[in-house]
C-alpha cells in the first residue's frame, strides 16, 4: 500500500513538473512587422464612420476631435440632458 501511494505521488509530481516546461519563443524569420498608421484604416467597411476617408489624416483627426468632444465628454453630455 505504501509503495502504491509513493508511486502515485511520484507520477503526479512528474506530470506536474512536465506542465511547467516553457518552449523558447523566438522571432520569426521575417523579423518584426511594422504597424501602419492608424489613419490608414481598413479600407471600405460597414463600420467606417461617415465623413472619414481611409488614408486621410486630416479627416481622421477631425473625427477624433468630434468623438472626444461629443461622445466622451461627460460635461457636454450631462449639460445636453438638462
C-alpha positions in Angstrom: 0.0 0.0 0.0 2.8 2.3 0.8 4.5 1.5 -2.5 1.3 2.3 -4.4 0.9 5.7 -2.6 4.6 6.6 -3.2 4.4 5.7 -6.9 1.2 7.6 -7.3 2.7 10.6 -5.7 5.8 10.3 -7.9 3.8 10.1 -11.1 1.7 13.1 -10.1 4.9 15.1 -9.3 6.3 14.2 -12.7 3.2 15.2 -14.6 3.0 18.4 -12.6 6.6 19.3 -13.5 6.1 18.4 -17.1 3.4 21.0 -17.3 5.8 23.7 -16.2 8.0 23.4 -19.3 8.4 26.6 -21.3 9.2 26.4 -25.0 11.5 29.2 -26.3 9.7 32.0 -28.2 11.8 33.3 -31.0 11.3 36.0 -33.6 10.1 34.8 -36.9 12.5 34.7 -39.8 10.9 37.7 -41.5 11.6 40.0 -38.5 9.3 42.4 -36.7 6.2 43.5 -38.5 5.8 47.3 -38.7 2.4 48.6 -38.0 0.8 51.1 -40.3 -0.5 54.5 -39.2 -4.0 54.4 -37.6 -5.5 56.8 -40.1 -4.8 54.4 -43.0 -7.7 52.4 -41.8 -9.2 49.2 -43.2 -10.5 50.5 -46.4 -14.2 50.4 -47.1 -16.2 48.7 -44.4 -19.6 48.9 -42.9 -18.0 50.1 -39.6 -16.2 53.1 -41.0 -17.5 56.4 -39.7 -19.2 58.6 -42.3 -17.2 61.7 -43.2 -13.9 59.9 -42.9 -12.0 58.6 -45.9 -9.3 55.9 -45.5 -5.8 57.3 -45.6 -6.8 60.9 -45.0 -5.0 62.1 -41.8 -6.9 65.4 -41.5 -10.4 63.8 -41.6 -9.1 61.2 -39.1 -8.0 64.0 -36.7 -11.3 65.8 -37.1 -13.3 62.6 -36.3 -11.2 62.0 -33.2 -11.8 65.6 -32.0 -15.5 65.3 -32.6 -15.6 61.9 -30.8 -13.8 63.3 -27.8 -16.0 66.4 -27.7 -19.4 64.8 -28.1 -19.1 61.1 -27.3 -16.7 61.0 -24.3 -17.0 64.5 -22.7 -19.3 63.9 -19.7 -19.7 67.7 -19.1 -21.1 68.1 -22.6 -23.4 65.1 -22.3 -24.8 66.0 -18.9 -25.4 69.6 -20.0 -27.3 68.4 -23.0 -29.7 66.3 -20.9 -31.0 69.2 -18.8 
